[in-house]
Amino acid sequence: MTEPKKNALVLHVVSAGEPLVYALSVAAAKELAGRLQTLMTTGAVVTPELEDGSSVAINFAHVVTAHFDELPPLSRIYGSASRSTRGFNG
């Protein structure tokens, strides 16, 4: 049995209703995993690479809590290479 990929960065942001979920690239997930606690305490800004090759700027000064998880199947996920949220699939 293979280990599930925990490359979804889940952010709970100040005054936001639902969490933001980002599909990080494997390299970005590994790099951020060791620094997440430091980023939260310092309120730093980082620009990790997403699974689809794009990047996002995250200001941890506005993040209440953050954790890594598996990509949820039925959620809005930013940066996922396997999901299309616009246009027609066909």
Wavefront OBJ file of the C-alpha trace (Angstrom):
o trace
v 0.000 0.000 0.000
v 1.391 3.391 -0.919
v 1.569 6.381 1.379
v -1.062 9.035 0.489
v 0.308 12.271 -0.936
v -0.139 15.068 1.568
v 0.561 17.959 -0.771
v -2.594 19.962 -0.088
v -1.844 23.067 1.953
v -4.993 24.002 3.868
v -5.124 27.591 5.135
v -7.707 29.074 7.476
v -7.524 32.810 6.866
v -8.727 35.634 9.112
v -12.375 36.564 8.341
v -12.818 33.877 5.678
v -15.645 31.358 5.852
v -14.093 28.336 4.199
v -10.438 27.313 4.168
v -8.252 27.888 1.129
v -6.809 24.670 -0.302
v -3.732 24.752 -2.533
v -2.339 21.761 -4.430
v 1.403 22.225 -3.956
v 4.066 20.681 -6.131
v 5.937 17.830 -4.452
v 9.066 19.972 -4.053
v 7.134 22.900 -2.548
v 5.292 20.608 -0.122
v 8.586 19.134 1.105
v 10.163 22.570 1.417
v 7.228 24.124 3.297
v 6.615 21.139 5.600
v 9.737 21.856 7.624
v 9.105 25.608 7.755
v 5.353 25.816 8.373
v 5.607 26.527 12.098
v 8.228 29.235 11.527
v 6.155 30.825 8.762
v 3.126 30.930 11.062
v 5.004 32.526 13.960
v 6.877 35.107 11.869
v 4.031 36.022 9.490
v 6.311 35.657 6.484
v 5.298 35.841 2.828
v 6.176 32.896 0.561
v 5.419 32.040 -3.072
v 5.286 28.246 -3.398
v 4.931 26.458 -6.719
v 1.585 24.771 -7.265
v 0.947 21.395 -8.881
v -0.070 23.005 -12.195
v 3.197 24.989 -12.442
v 1.788 28.333 -11.329
v 2.643 29.986 -8.019
v 0.755 31.828 -5.309
v 1.812 34.456 -2.770
v 0.781 33.521 0.770
v 1.015 36.096 3.553
v 1.110 34.051 6.749
v 0.365 37.174 8.804
v -3.277 36.668 7.741
v -3.380 32.904 8.342
v -4.978 31.682 11.573
v -3.987 28.039 11.145
v -2.408 25.909 8.426
v -1.805 22.204 7.876
v -1.003 19.666 5.186
v -3.538 17.068 4.099
v -4.542 14.888 1.164
v -6.290 16.604 -1.730
v -10.009 16.522 -0.965
v -12.127 14.969 -3.736
v -15.037 17.425 -3.853
v -13.604 20.827 -2.989
v -12.357 23.913 -4.748
v -8.612 23.358 -4.998
v -6.327 26.042 -6.355
v -3.423 24.986 -8.537
v -4.447 21.385 -9.147
v -3.135 20.019 -12.427
v -5.795 17.312 -12.682
v -8.880 19.457 -12.177
v -10.396 21.997 -14.512
v -12.737 24.579 -13.027
v -13.471 26.467 -16.247
v -14.821 25.596 -19.663
v -16.090 22.297 -20.942
v -14.440 18.970 -20.373
v -14.574 16.776 -23.353
l 1 2 3 4 5 6 7 8 9 10 11 12 13 14 15 16 17 18 19 20 21 22 23 24 25 26 27 28 29 30 31 32 33 34 35 36 37 38 39 40 41 42 43 44 45 46 47 48 49 50 51 52 53 54 55 56 57 58 59 60 61 62 63 64 65 66 67 68 69 70 71 72 73 74 75 76 77 78 79 80 81 82 83 84 85 86 87 88 89 90
